[in-house]
Amino acid sequence: MSQTRLLYAVAVSLFGGTAPDIALWFKDQKMESGFYWYVTVLILVSLLVYATMRDTKHHSHIDRD
């Protein structure tokens, strides 16, 4: 498994797998709108990651092998 796929799988399991638990925690705390802020922060973090990634058109590892 490539490093990219591994990191993607970890991110999906951490954020996607814990979303229902985090939503219920916010509900139990009577702060339902907090979950929307949590999701918004995650979206902004992912936007920053995607914006700073190298362009694979010019920096590909496929031709190295």
PDBQT receptor file of N, H, CA, C and O in Angstrom, charges set to zero:
ATOM      1  N   MET A   1       0.856  -1.182   0.000  1.00  0.00    +0.000 N 
ATOM      2  CA  MET A   1       0.000   0.000   0.000  1.00  0.00    +0.000 C 
ATOM      3  C   MET A   1       0.892   1.232   0.000  1.00  0.00    +0.000 C 
ATOM      4  O   MET A   1       1.845   1.316   0.774  1.00  0.00    +0.000 OA
ATOM      5  N   SER A   2       0.585   2.171  -0.856  1.00  0.00    +0.000 N 
ATOM      6  H   SER A   2      -0.190   2.102  -1.485  1.00  0.00    +0.000 HD
ATOM      7  CA  SER A   2       1.406   3.375  -0.929  1.00  0.00    +0.000 C 
ATOM      8  C   SER A   2       1.158   4.260   0.286  1.00  0.00    +0.000 C 
ATOM      9  O   SER A   2       0.152   4.123   0.983  1.00  0.00    +0.000 OA
ATOM     10  N   GLN A   3       2.085   5.158   0.519  1.00  0.00    +0.000 N 
ATOM     11  H   GLN A   3       2.902   5.269  -0.047  1.00  0.00    +0.000 HD
ATOM     12  CA  GLN A   3       1.984   6.060   1.661  1.00  0.00    +0.000 C 
ATOM     13  C   GLN A   3       0.751   6.951   1.551  1.00  0.00    +0.000 C 
ATOM     14  O   GLN A   3       0.094   7.228   2.555  1.00  0.00    +0.000 OA
ATOM     15  N   THR A   4       0.435   7.397   0.346  1.00  0.00    +0.000 N 
ATOM     16  H   THR A   4       0.968   7.172  -0.469  1.00  0.00    +0.000 HD
ATOM     17  CA  THR A   4      -0.719   8.263   0.147  1.00  0.00    +0.000 C 
ATOM     18  C   THR A   4      -2.013   7.543   0.501  1.00  0.00    +0.000 C 
ATOM     19  O   THR A   4      -2.886   8.109   1.158  1.00  0.00    +0.000 OA
ATOM     20  N   ARG A   5      -2.132   6.302   0.068  1.00  0.00    +0.000 N 
ATOM     21  H   ARG A   5      -1.422   5.842  -0.466  1.00  0.00    +0.000 HD
ATOM     22  CA  ARG A   5      -3.345   5.535   0.382  1.00  0.00    +0.000 C 
ATOM     23  C   ARG A   5      -3.462   5.270   1.872  1.00  0.00    +0.000 C 
ATOM     24  O   ARG A   5      -4.556   5.299   2.434  1.00  0.00    +0.000 OA
ATOM     25  N   LEU A   6      -2.324   5.012   2.506  1.00  0.00    +0.000 N 
ATOM     26  H   LEU A   6      -1.435   4.989   2.049  1.00  0.00    +0.000 HD
ATOM     27  CA  LEU A   6      -2.340   4.775   3.942  1.00  0.00    +0.000 C 
ATOM     28  C   LEU A   6      -2.792   6.025   4.690  1.00  0.00    +0.000 C 
ATOM     29  O   LEU A   6      -3.637   5.951   5.581  1.00  0.00    +0.000 OA
ATOM     30  N   LEU A   7      -2.224   7.173   4.323  1.00  0.00    +0.000 N 
ATOM     31  H   LEU A   7      -1.537   7.233   3.599  1.00  0.00    +0.000 HD
ATOM     32  CA  LEU A   7      -2.612   8.422   4.975  1.00  0.00    +0.000 C 
ATOM     33  C   LEU A   7      -4.080   8.750   4.736  1.00  0.00    +0.000 C 
ATOM     34  O   LEU A   7      -4.764   9.246   5.631  1.00  0.00    +0.000 OA
ATOM     35  N   TYR A   8      -4.558   8.476   3.534  1.00  0.00    +0.000 N 
ATOM     36  H   TYR A   8      -4.002   8.073   2.807  1.00  0.00    +0.000 HD
ATOM     37  CA  TYR A   8      -5.973   8.710   3.231  1.00  0.00    +0.000 C 
ATOM     38  C   TYR A   8      -6.856   7.815   4.106  1.00  0.00    +0.000 C 
ATOM     39  O   TYR A   8      -7.859   8.272   4.654  1.00  0.00    +0.000 OA
ATOM     40  N   ALA A   9      -6.478   6.544   4.234  1.00  0.00    +0.000 N 
ATOM     41  H   ALA A   9      -5.663   6.174   3.789  1.00  0.00    +0.000 HD
ATOM     42  CA  ALA A   9      -7.258   5.609   5.045  1.00  0.00    +0.000 C 
ATOM     43  C   ALA A   9      -7.270   6.027   6.513  1.00  0.00    +0.000 C 
ATOM     44  O   ALA A   9      -8.296   5.916   7.184  1.00  0.00    +0.000 OA
ATOM     45  N   VAL A  10      -6.140   6.505   7.007  1.00  0.00    +0.000 N 
ATOM     46  H   VAL A  10      -5.306   6.596   6.462  1.00  0.00    +0.000 HD
ATOM     47  CA  VAL A  10      -6.077   6.968   8.395  1.00  0.00    +0.000 C 
ATOM     48  C   VAL A  10      -6.970   8.185   8.592  1.00  0.00    +0.000 C 
ATOM     49  O   VAL A  10      -7.704   8.263   9.577  1.00  0.00    +0.000 OA
ATOM     50  N   ALA A  11      -6.912   9.139   7.659  1.00  0.00    +0.000 N 
ATOM     51  H   ALA A  11      -6.315   9.076   6.859  1.00  0.00    +0.000 HD
ATOM     52  CA  ALA A  11      -7.735  10.346   7.769  1.00  0.00    +0.000 C 
ATOM     53  C   ALA A  11      -9.224  10.014   7.733  1.00  0.00    +0.000 C 
ATOM     54  O   ALA A  11     -10.006  10.570   8.503  1.00  0.00    +0.000 OA
ATOM     55  N   VAL A  12      -9.610   9.116   6.846  1.00  0.00    +0.000 N 
ATOM     56  H   VAL A  12      -8.975   8.664   6.220  1.00  0.00    +0.000 HD
ATOM     57  CA  VAL A  12     -11.024   8.742   6.739  1.00  0.00    +0.000 C 
ATOM     58  C   VAL A  12     -11.491   8.048   8.013  1.00  0.00    +0.000 C 
ATOM     59  O   VAL A  12     -12.585   8.321   8.506  1.00  0.00    +0.000 OA
ATOM     60  N   SER A  13     -10.674   7.163   8.537  1.00  0.00    +0.000 N 
ATOM     61  H   SER A  13      -9.785   6.942   8.136  1.00  0.00    +0.000 HD
ATOM     62  CA  SER A  13     -11.092   6.443   9.742  1.00  0.00    +0.000 C 
ATOM     63  C   SER A  13     -11.126   7.357  10.960  1.00  0.00    +0.000 C 
ATOM     64  O   SER A  13     -12.000   7.215  11.816  1.00  0.00    +0.000 OA
ATOM     65  N   LEU A  14     -10.188   8.292  11.047  1.00  0.00    +0.000 N 
ATOM     66  H   LEU A  14      -9.478   8.408  10.351  1.00  0.00    +0.000 HD
ATOM     67  CA  LEU A  14     -10.186   9.207  12.189  1.00  0.00    +0.000 C 
ATOM     68  C   LEU A  14     -11.347  10.190  12.149  1.00  0.00    +0.000 C 
ATOM     69  O   LEU A  14     -12.071  10.347  13.133  1.00  0.00    +0.000 OA
ATOM     70  N   PHE A  15     -11.520  10.844  11.020  1.00  0.00    +0.000 N 
ATOM     71  H   PHE A  15     -10.932  10.716  10.221  1.00  0.00    +0.000 HD
ATOM     72  CA  PHE A  15     -12.528  11.899  10.952  1.00  0.00    +0.000 C 
ATOM     73  C   PHE A  15     -13.905  11.369  10.578  1.00  0.00    +0.000 C 
ATOM     74  O   PHE A  15     -14.903  11.789  11.164  1.00  0.00    +0.000 OA
ATOM     75  N   GLY A  16     -13.976  10.476   9.637  1.00  0.00    +0.000 N 
ATOM     76  H   GLY A  16     -13.166  10.135   9.161  1.00  0.00    +0.000 HD
ATOM     77  CA  GLY A  16     -15.269   9.921   9.248  1.00  0.00    +0.000 C 
ATOM     78  C   GLY A  16     -15.809   8.944  10.270  1.00  0.00    +0.000 C 
ATOM     79  O   GLY A  16     -17.009   8.912  10.540  1.00  0.00    +0.000 OA
ATOM     80  N   GLY A  17     -14.917   8.148  10.836  1.00  0.00    +0.000 N 
ATOM     81  H   GLY A  17     -13.941   8.174  10.617  1.00  0.00    +0.000 HD
ATOM     82  CA  GLY A  17     -15.346   7.140  11.803  1.00  0.00    +0.000 C 
ATOM     83  C   GLY A  17     -15.748   7.716  13.136  1.00  0.00    +0.000 C 
ATOM     84  O   GLY A  17     -16.557   7.120  13.848  1.00  0.00    +0.000 OA
ATOM     85  N   THR A  18     -15.201   8.863  13.492  1.00  0.00    +0.000 N 
ATOM     86  H   THR A  18     -14.544   9.347  12.914  1.00  0.00    +0.000 HD
ATOM     87  CA  THR A  18     -15.523   9.464  14.790  1.00  0.00    +0.000 C 
ATOM     88  C   THR A  18     -16.604  10.529  14.700  1.00  0.00    +0.000 C 
ATOM     89  O   THR A  18     -17.040  11.042  15.731  1.00  0.00    +0.000 OA
ATOM     90  N   ALA A  19     -17.047  10.874  13.506  1.00  0.00    +0.000 N 
ATOM     91  H   ALA A  19     -16.694  10.458  12.668  1.00  0.00    +0.000 HD
ATOM     92  CA  ALA A  19     -18.040  11.948  13.339  1.00  0.00    +0.000 C 
ATOM     93  C   ALA A  19     -19.324  11.696  14.135  1.00  0.00    +0.000 C 
ATOM     94  O   ALA A  19     -19.796  12.615  14.805  1.00  0.00    +0.000 OA
ATOM     95  N   PRO A  20     -19.911  10.493  14.092  1.00  0.00    +0.000 N 
ATOM     96  CA  PRO A  20     -21.135  10.290  14.881  1.00  0.00    +0.000 C 
ATOM     97  C   PRO A  20     -20.910  10.457  16.383  1.00  0.00    +0.000 C 
ATOM     98  O   PRO A  20     -21.757  11.010  17.084  1.00  0.00    +0.000 OA
ATOM     99  N   ASP A  21     -19.769   9.977  16.874  1.00  0.00    +0.000 N 
ATOM    100  H   ASP A  21     -19.081   9.527  16.305  1.00  0.00    +0.000 HD
ATOM    101  CA  ASP A  21     -19.477  10.110  18.304  1.00  0.00    +0.000 C 
ATOM    102  C   ASP A  21     -19.285  11.569  18.696  1.00  0.00    +0.000 C 
ATOM    103  O   ASP A  21     -19.753  12.003  19.749  1.00  0.00    +0.000 OA
ATOM    104  N   ILE A  22     -18.601  12.318  17.851  1.00  0.00    +0.000 N 
ATOM    105  H   ILE A  22     -18.221  11.966  16.995  1.00  0.00    +0.000 HD
ATOM    106  CA  ILE A  22     -18.385  13.735  18.142  1.00  0.00    +0.000 C 
ATOM    107  C   ILE A  22     -19.699  14.501  18.067  1.00  0.00    +0.000 C 
ATOM    108  O   ILE A  22     -19.943  15.391  18.882  1.00  0.00    +0.000 OA
ATOM    109  N   ALA A  23     -20.541  14.170  17.107  1.00  0.00    +0.000 N 
ATOM    110  H   ALA A  23     -20.342  13.447  16.445  1.00  0.00    +0.000 HD
ATOM    111  CA  ALA A  23     -21.851  14.822  17.009  1.00  0.00    +0.000 C 
ATOM    112  C   ALA A  23     -22.696  14.551  18.251  1.00  0.00    +0.000 C 
ATOM    113  O   ALA A  23     -23.361  15.449  18.767  1.00  0.00    +0.000 OA
ATOM    114  N   LEU A  24     -22.665  13.309  18.725  1.00  0.00    +0.000 N 
ATOM    115  H   LEU A  24     -22.125  12.579  18.306  1.00  0.00    +0.000 HD
ATOM    116  CA  LEU A  24     -23.428  12.985  19.940  1.00  0.00    +0.000 C 
ATOM    117  C   LEU A  24     -22.845  13.673  21.167  1.00  0.00    +0.000 C 
ATOM    118  O   LEU A  24     -23.587  14.078  22.061  1.00  0.00    +0.000 OA
ATOM    119  N   TRP A  25     -21.524  13.808  21.218  1.00  0.00    +0.000 N 
ATOM    120  H   TRP A  25     -20.921  13.478  20.491  1.00  0.00    +0.000 HD
ATOM    121  CA  TRP A  25     -20.912  14.511  22.355  1.00  0.00    +0.000 C 
ATOM    122  C   TRP A  25     -21.372  15.965  22.387  1.00  0.00    +0.000 C 
ATOM    123  O   TRP A  25     -21.731  16.486  23.443  1.00  0.00    +0.000 OA
ATOM    124  N   PHE A  26     -21.359  16.621  21.217  1.00  0.00    +0.000 N 
ATOM    125  H   PHE A  26     -21.067  16.198  20.360  1.00  0.00    +0.000 HD
ATOM    126  CA  PHE A  26     -21.829  18.006  21.159  1.00  0.00    +0.000 C 
ATOM    127  C   PHE A  26     -23.302  18.093  21.557  1.00  0.00    +0.000 C 
ATOM    128  O   PHE A  26     -23.709  19.042  22.227  1.00  0.00    +0.000 OA
ATOM    129  N   LYS A  27     -24.088  17.122  21.155  1.00  0.00    +0.000 N 
ATOM    130  H   LYS A  27     -23.758  16.350  20.611  1.00  0.00    +0.000 HD
ATOM    131  CA  LYS A  27     -25.515  17.122  21.516  1.00  0.00    +0.000 C 
ATOM    132  C   LYS A  27     -25.695  16.951  23.020  1.00  0.00    +0.000 C 
ATOM    133  O   LYS A  27     -26.527  17.620  23.632  1.00  0.00    +0.000 OA
ATOM    134  N   ASP A  28     -24.906  16.047  23.613  1.00  0.00    +0.000 N 
ATOM    135  H   ASP A  28     -24.230  15.503  23.115  1.00  0.00    +0.000 HD
ATOM    136  CA  ASP A  28     -24.990  15.842  25.064  1.00  0.00    +0.000 C 
ATOM    137  C   ASP A  28     -24.579  17.090  25.836  1.00  0.00    +0.000 C 
ATOM    138  O   ASP A  28     -25.081  17.341  26.931  1.00  0.00    +0.000 OA
ATOM    139  N   GLN A  29     -23.672  17.864  25.266  1.00  0.00    +0.000 N 
ATOM    140  H   GLN A  29     -23.265  17.659  24.376  1.00  0.00    +0.000 HD
ATOM    141  CA  GLN A  29     -23.208  19.092  25.907  1.00  0.00    +0.000 C 
ATOM    142  C   GLN A  29     -24.147  20.278  25.631  1.00  0.00    +0.000 C 
ATOM    143  O   GLN A  29     -23.888  21.398  26.072  1.00  0.00    +0.000 OA
ATOM    144  N   LYS A  30     -25.224  20.022  24.908  1.00  0.00    +0.000 N 
ATOM    145  H   LYS A  30     -25.434  19.112  24.551  1.00  0.00    +0.000 HD
ATOM    146  CA  LYS A  30     -26.201  21.044  24.521  1.00  0.00    +0.000 C 
ATOM    147  C   LYS A  30     -25.554  22.140  23.658  1.00  0.00    +0.000 C 
ATOM    148  O   LYS A  30     -25.918  23.313  23.738  1.00  0.00    +0.000 OA
ATOM    149  N   MET A  31     -24.581  21.720  22.828  1.00  0.00    +0.000 N 
ATOM    150  H   MET A  31     -24.285  20.767  22.763  1.00  0.00    +0.000 HD
ATOM    151  CA  MET A  31     -23.888  22.640  21.925  1.00  0.00    +0.000 C 
ATOM    152  C   MET A  31     -23.926  22.064  20.512  1.00  0.00    +0.000 C 
ATOM    153  O   MET A  31     -22.880  21.826  19.908  1.00  0.00    +0.000 OA
ATOM    154  N   GLU A  32     -25.120  21.844  19.990  1.00  0.00    +0.000 N 
ATOM    155  H   GLU A  32     -25.970  22.038  20.481  1.00  0.00    +0.000 HD
ATOM    156  CA  GLU A  32     -25.252  21.216  18.681  1.00  0.00    +0.000 C 
ATOM    157  C   GLU A  32     -24.526  21.979  17.579  1.00  0.00    +0.000 C 
ATOM    158  O   GLU A  32     -23.999  21.371  16.648  1.00  0.00    +0.000 OA
ATOM    159  N   SER A  33     -24.495  23.303  17.678  1.00  0.00    +0.000 N 
ATOM    160  H   SER A  33     -24.923  23.797  18.434  1.00  0.00    +0.000 HD
ATOM    161  CA  SER A  33     -23.825  24.087  16.643  1.00  0.00    +0.000 C 
ATOM    162  C   SER A  33     -22.312  23.887  16.664  1.00  0.00    +0.000 C 
ATOM    163  O   SER A  33     -21.641  24.199  15.681  1.00  0.00    +0.000 OA
ATOM    164  N   GLY A  34     -21.769  23.379  17.753  1.00  0.00    +0.000 N 
ATOM    165  H   GLY A  34     -22.314  23.126  18.552  1.00  0.00    +0.000 HD
ATOM    166  CA  GLY A  34     -20.339  23.105  17.834  1.00  0.00    +0.000 C 
ATOM    167  C   GLY A  34     -19.883  22.077  16.817  1.00  0.00    +0.000 C 
ATOM    168  O   GLY A  34     -18.753  22.135  16.332  1.00  0.00    +0.000 OA
ATOM    169  N   PHE A  35     -20.762  21.135  16.491  1.00  0.00    +0.000 N 
ATOM    170  H   PHE A  35     -21.680  21.088  16.885  1.00  0.00    +0.000 HD
ATOM    171  CA  PHE A  35     -20.397  20.120  15.497  1.00  0.00    +0.000 C 
ATOM    172  C   PHE A  35     -20.194  20.758  14.131  1.00  0.00    +0.000 C 
ATOM    173  O   PHE A  35     -19.298  20.355  13.389  1.00  0.00    +0.000 OA
ATOM    174  N   TYR A  36     -21.000  21.733  13.795  1.00  0.00    +0.000 N 
ATOM    175  H   TYR A  36     -21.728  22.060  14.398  1.00  0.00    +0.000 HD
ATOM    176  CA  TYR A  36     -20.852  22.417  12.507  1.00  0.00    +0.000 C 
ATOM    177  C   TYR A  36     -19.533  23.193  12.456  1.00  0.00    +0.000 C 
ATOM    178  O   TYR A  36     -18.889  23.260  11.409  1.00  0.00    +0.000 OA
ATOM    179  N   TRP A  37     -19.134  23.776  13.587  1.00  0.00    +0.000 N 
ATOM    180  H   TRP A  37     -19.657  23.722  14.438  1.00  0.00    +0.000 HD
ATOM    181  CA  TRP A  37     -17.840  24.448  13.633  1.00  0.00    +0.000 C 
ATOM    182  C   TRP A  37     -16.704  23.443  13.516  1.00  0.00    +0.000 C 
ATOM    183  O   TRP A  37     -15.688  23.724  12.880  1.00  0.00    +0.000 OA
ATOM    184  N   TYR A  38     -16.869  22.278  14.123  1.00  0.00    +0.000 N 
ATOM    185  H   TYR A  38     -17.694  22.049  14.640  1.00  0.00    +0.000 HD
ATOM    186  CA  TYR A  38     -15.863  21.209  14.024  1.00  0.00    +0.000 C 
ATOM    187  C   TYR A  38     -15.684  20.799  12.562  1.00  0.00    +0.000 C 
ATOM    188  O   TYR A  38     -14.558  20.684  12.079  1.00  0.00    +0.000 OA
ATOM    189  N   VAL A  39     -16.788  20.582  11.868  1.00  0.00    +0.000 N 
ATOM    190  H   VAL A  39     -17.703  20.676  12.260  1.00  0.00    +0.000 HD
ATOM    191  CA  VAL A  39     -16.727  20.193  10.465  1.00  0.00    +0.000 C 
ATOM    192  C   VAL A  39     -16.128  21.317   9.624  1.00  0.00    +0.000 C 
ATOM    193  O   VAL A  39     -15.346  21.056   8.710  1.00  0.00    +0.000 OA
ATOM    194  N   THR A  40     -16.486  22.556   9.924  1.00  0.00    +0.000 N 
ATOM    195  H   THR A  40     -17.122  22.767  10.666  1.00  0.00    +0.000 HD
ATOM    196  CA  THR A  40     -15.952  23.692   9.186  1.00  0.00    +0.000 C 
ATOM    197  C   THR A  40     -14.438  23.794   9.341  1.00  0.00    +0.000 C 
ATOM    198  O   THR A  40     -13.734  24.067   8.369  1.00  0.00    +0.000 OA
ATOM    199  N   VAL A  41     -13.936  23.579  10.540  1.00  0.00    +0.000 N 
ATOM    200  H   VAL A  41     -14.507  23.357  11.330  1.00  0.00    +0.000 HD
ATOM    201  CA  VAL A  41     -12.489  23.613  10.771  1.00  0.00    +0.000 C 
ATOM    202  C   VAL A  41     -11.799  22.500   9.992  1.00  0.00    +0.000 C 
ATOM    203  O   VAL A  41     -10.743  22.721   9.399  1.00  0.00    +0.000 OA
ATOM    204  N   LEU A  42     -12.383  21.312   9.989  1.00  0.00    +0.000 N 
ATOM    205  H   LEU A  42     -13.241  21.132  10.470  1.00  0.00    +0.000 HD
ATOM    206  CA  LEU A  42     -11.790  20.213   9.223  1.00  0.00    +0.000 C 
ATOM    207  C   LEU A  42     -11.772  20.518   7.729  1.00  0.00    +0.000 C 
ATOM    208  O   LEU A  42     -10.812  20.182   7.035  1.00  0.00    +0.000 OA
ATOM    209  N   ILE A  43     -12.812  21.143   7.244  1.00  0.00    +0.000 N 
ATOM    210  H   ILE A  43     -13.591  21.416   7.807  1.00  0.00    +0.000 HD
ATOM    211  CA  ILE A  43     -12.847  21.523   5.826  1.00  0.00    +0.000 C 
ATOM    212  C   ILE A  43     -11.756  22.538   5.521  1.00  0.00    +0.000 C 
ATOM    213  O   ILE A  43     -11.082  22.434   4.496  1.00  0.00    +0.000 OA
ATOM    214  N   LEU A  44     -11.576  23.514   6.396  1.00  0.00    +0.000 N 
ATOM    215  H   LEU A  44     -12.124  23.598   7.228  1.00  0.00    +0.000 HD
ATOM    216  CA  LEU A  44     -10.533  24.522   6.180  1.00  0.00    +0.000 C 
ATOM    217  C   LEU A  44      -9.136  23.895   6.229  1.00  0.00    +0.000 C 
ATOM    218  O   LEU A  44      -8.263  24.263   5.444  1.00  0.00    +0.000 OA
ATOM    219  N   VAL A  45      -8.926  22.961   7.139  1.00  0.00    +0.000 N 
ATOM    220  H   VAL A  45      -9.636  22.661   7.777  1.00  0.00    +0.000 HD
ATOM    221  CA  VAL A  45      -7.633  22.276   7.211  1.00  0.00    +0.000 C 
ATOM    222  C   VAL A  45      -7.380  21.497   5.928  1.00  0.00    +0.000 C 
ATOM    223  O   VAL A  45      -6.279  21.545   5.380  1.00  0.00    +0.000 OA
ATOM    224  N   SER A  46      -8.387  20.784   5.449  1.00  0.00    +0.000 N 
ATOM    225  H   SER A  46      -9.282  20.746   5.895  1.00  0.00    +0.000 HD
ATOM    226  CA  SER A  46      -8.195  20.024   4.212  1.00  0.00    +0.000 C 
ATOM    227  C   SER A  46      -7.971  20.958   3.021  1.00  0.00    +0.000 C 
ATOM    228  O   SER A  46      -7.204  20.627   2.117  1.00  0.00    +0.000 OA
ATOM    229  N   LEU A  47      -8.621  22.107   3.007  1.00  0.00    +0.000 N 
ATOM    230  H   LEU A  47      -9.245  22.377   3.741  1.00  0.00    +0.000 HD
ATOM    231  CA  LEU A  47      -8.395  23.088   1.949  1.00  0.00    +0.000 C 
ATOM    232  C   LEU A  47      -6.950  23.577   1.959  1.00  0.00    +0.000 C 
ATOM    233  O   LEU A  47      -6.331  23.717   0.904  1.00  0.00    +0.000 OA
ATOM    234  N   LEU A  48      -6.416  23.836   3.146  1.00  0.00    +0.000 N 
ATOM    235  H   LEU A  48      -6.919  23.723   4.003  1.00  0.00    +0.000 HD
ATOM    236  CA  LEU A  48      -5.023  24.267   3.247  1.00  0.00    +0.000 C 
ATOM    237  C   LEU A  48      -4.072  23.175   2.767  1.00  0.00    +0.000 C 
ATOM    238  O   LEU A  48      -3.082  23.466   2.096  1.00  0.00    +0.000 OA
ATOM    239  N   VAL A  49      -4.363  21.930   3.104  1.00  0.00    +0.000 N 
ATOM    240  H   VAL A  49      -5.167  21.694   3.650  1.00  0.00    +0.000 HD
ATOM    241  CA  VAL A  49      -3.520  20.824   2.659  1.00  0.00    +0.000 C 
ATOM    242  C   VAL A  49      -3.544  20.721   1.142  1.00  0.00    +0.000 C 
ATOM    243  O   VAL A  49      -2.494  20.618   0.508  1.00  0.00    +0.000 OA
ATOM    244  N   TYR A  50      -4.728  20.748   0.562  1.00  0.00    +0.000 N 
ATOM    245  H   TYR A  50      -5.582  20.832   1.077  1.00  0.00    +0.000 HD
ATOM    246  CA  TYR A  50      -4.836  20.631  -0.894  1.00  0.00    +0.000 C 
ATOM    247  C   TYR A  50      -4.216  21.827  -1.612  1.00  0.00    +0.000 C 
ATOM    248  O   TYR A  50      -3.653  21.673  -2.696  1.00  0.00    +0.000 OA
ATOM    249  N   ALA A  51      -4.315  23.007  -1.023  1.00  0.00    +0.000 N 
ATOM    250  H   ALA A  51      -4.772  23.132  -0.142  1.00  0.00    +0.000 HD
ATOM    251  CA  ALA A  51      -3.759  24.203  -1.654  1.00  0.00    +0.000 C 
ATOM    252  C   ALA A  51      -2.231  24.204  -1.631  1.00  0.00    +0.000 C 
ATOM    253  O   ALA A  51      -1.602  24.818  -2.493  1.00  0.00    +0.000 OA
ATOM    254  N   THR A  52      -1.631  23.524  -0.656  1.00  0.00    +0.000 N 
ATOM    255  H   THR A  52      -2.142  23.026   0.044  1.00  0.00    +0.000 HD
ATOM    256  CA  THR A  52      -0.174  23.525  -0.545  1.00  0.00    +0.000 C 
ATOM    257  C   THR A  52       0.468  22.262  -1.096  1.00  0.00    +0.000 C 
ATOM    258  O   THR A  52       1.689  22.119  -1.029  1.00  0.00    +0.000 OA
ATOM    259  N   MET A  53      -0.320  21.342  -1.638  1.00  0.00    +0.000 N 
ATOM    260  H   MET A  53      -1.312  21.457  -1.693  1.00  0.00    +0.000 HD
ATOM    261  CA  MET A  53       0.251  20.125  -2.212  1.00  0.00    +0.000 C 
ATOM    262  C   MET A  53       0.996  20.445  -3.497  1.00  0.00    +0.000 C 
ATOM    263  O   MET A  53       0.656  21.384  -4.216  1.00  0.00    +0.000 OA
ATOM    264  N   ARG A  54       2.018  19.643  -3.770  1.00  0.00    +0.000 N 
ATOM    265  H   ARG A  54       2.293  18.880  -3.185  1.00  0.00    +0.000 HD
ATOM    266  CA  ARG A  54       2.732  19.814  -5.033  1.00  0.00    +0.000 C 
ATOM    267  C   ARG A  54       1.874  19.301  -6.177  1.00  0.00    +0.000 C 
ATOM    268  O   ARG A  54       1.070  18.384  -6.015  1.00  0.00    +0.000 OA
ATOM    269  N   ASP A  55       2.063  19.908  -7.323  1.00  0.00    +0.000 N 
ATOM    270  H   ASP A  55       2.717  20.653  -7.455  1.00  0.00    +0.000 HD
ATOM    271  CA  ASP A  55       1.348  19.494  -8.524  1.00  0.00    +0.000 C 
ATOM    272  C   ASP A  55       1.963  18.198  -9.041  1.00  0.00    +0.000 C 
ATOM    273  O   ASP A  55       3.133  18.180  -9.421  1.00  0.00    +0.000 OA
ATOM    274  N   THR A  56       1.196  17.124  -9.060  1.00  0.00    +0.000 N 
ATOM    275  H   THR A  56       0.245  17.139  -8.751  1.00  0.00    +0.000 HD
ATOM    276  CA  THR A  56       1.735  15.828  -9.492  1.00  0.00    +0.000 C 
ATOM    277  C   THR A  56       1.996  15.767 -10.989  1.00  0.00    +0.000 C 
ATOM    278  O   THR A  56       2.640  14.833 -11.466  1.00  0.00    +0.000 OA
ATOM    279  N   LYS A  57       1.515  16.729 -11.720  1.00  0.00    +0.000 N 
ATOM    280  H   LYS A  57       0.991  17.488 -11.333  1.00  0.00    +0.000 HD
ATOM    281  CA  LYS A  57       1.804  16.775 -13.149  1.00  0.00    +0.000 C 
ATOM    282  C   LYS A  57       3.296  17.024 -13.375  1.00  0.00    +0.000 C 
ATOM    283  O   LYS A  57       3.876  16.519 -14.337  1.00  0.00    +0.000 OA
ATOM    284  N   HIS A  58       3.904  17.793 -12.498  1.00  0.00    +0.000 N 
ATOM    285  H   HIS A  58       3.432  18.203 -11.717  1.00  0.00    +0.000 HD
ATOM    286  CA  HIS A  58       5.313  18.129 -12.638  1.00  0.00    +0.000 C 
ATOM    287  C   HIS A  58       6.204  17.395 -11.632  1.00  0.00    +0.000 C 
ATOM    288  O   HIS A  58       7.416  17.321 -11.833  1.00  0.00    +0.000 OA
ATOM    289  N   HIS A  59       5.638  16.859 -10.572  1.00  0.00    +0.000 N 
ATOM    290  H   HIS A  59       4.653  16.918 -10.408  1.00  0.00    +0.000 HD
ATOM    291  CA  HIS A  59       6.414  16.204  -9.521  1.00  0.00    +0.000 C 
ATOM    292  C   HIS A  59       5.851  14.810  -9.253  1.00  0.00    +0.000 C 
ATOM    293  O   HIS A  59       5.354  14.543  -8.159  1.00  0.00    +0.000 OA
ATOM    294  N   SER A  60       5.924  13.941 -10.223  1.00  0.00    +0.000 N 
ATOM    295  H   SER A  60       6.328  14.158 -11.111  1.00  0.00    +0.000 HD
ATOM    296  CA  SER A  60       5.348  12.612 -10.094  1.00  0.00    +0.000 C 
ATOM    297  C   SER A  60       6.416  11.590  -9.693  1.00  0.00    +0.000 C 
ATOM    298  O   SER A  60       7.566  11.685 -10.121  1.00  0.00    +0.000 OA
ATOM    299  N   HIS A  61       6.034  10.629  -8.884  1.00  0.00    +0.000 N 
ATOM    300  H   HIS A  61       5.100  10.551  -8.536  1.00  0.00    +0.000 HD
ATOM    301  CA  HIS A  61       6.925   9.548  -8.491  1.00  0.00    +0.000 C 
ATOM    302  C   HIS A  61       6.776   8.329  -9.402  1.00  0.00    +0.000 C 
ATOM    303  O   HIS A  61       7.507   7.352  -9.242  1.00  0.00    +0.000 OA
ATOM    304  N   ILE A  62       5.867   8.371 -10.329  1.00  0.00    +0.000 N 
ATOM    305  H   ILE A  62       5.274   9.165 -10.459  1.00  0.00    +0.000 HD
ATOM    306  CA  ILE A  62       5.620   7.230 -11.201  1.00  0.00    +0.000 C 
ATOM    307  C   ILE A  62       6.835   6.912 -12.062  1.00  0.00    +0.000 C 
ATOM    308  O   ILE A  62       7.173   5.743 -12.251  1.00  0.00    +0.000 OA
ATOM    309  N   ASP A  63       7.490   7.935 -12.582  1.00  0.00    +0.000 N 
ATOM    310  H   ASP A  63       7.215   8.885 -12.429  1.00  0.00    +0.000 HD
ATOM    311  CA  ASP A  63       8.619   7.733 -13.485  1.00  0.00    +0.000 C 
ATOM    312  C   ASP A  63       9.916   7.361 -12.770  1.00  0.00    +0.000 C 
ATOM    313  O   ASP A  63      10.900   7.048 -13.440  1.00  0.00    +0.000 OA
ATOM    314  N   ARG A  64       9.957   7.381 -11.461  1.00  0.00    +0.000 N 
ATOM    315  H   ARG A  64       9.158   7.635 -10.916  1.00  0.00    +0.000 HD
ATOM    316  CA  ARG A  64      11.167   7.064 -10.711  1.00  0.00    +0.000 C 
ATOM    317  C   ARG A  64      11.539   5.593 -10.820  1.00  0.00    +0.000 C 
ATOM    318  O   ARG A  64      12.725   5.265 -10.842  1.00  0.00    +0.000 OA
ATOM    319  N   ASP A  65      10.574   4.714 -10.888  1.00  0.00    +0.000 N 
ATOM    320  H   ASP A  65       9.610   4.980 -10.871  1.00  0.00    +0.000 HD
ATOM    321  CA  ASP A  65      10.855   3.276 -10.891  1.00  0.00    +0.000 C 
ATOM    322  C   ASP A  65      11.366   2.787 -12.179  1.00  0.00    +0.000 C 
ATOM    323  O   ASP A  65      11.644   1.596 -12.321  1.00  0.00    +0.000 OA
TER     324      ASP A  65
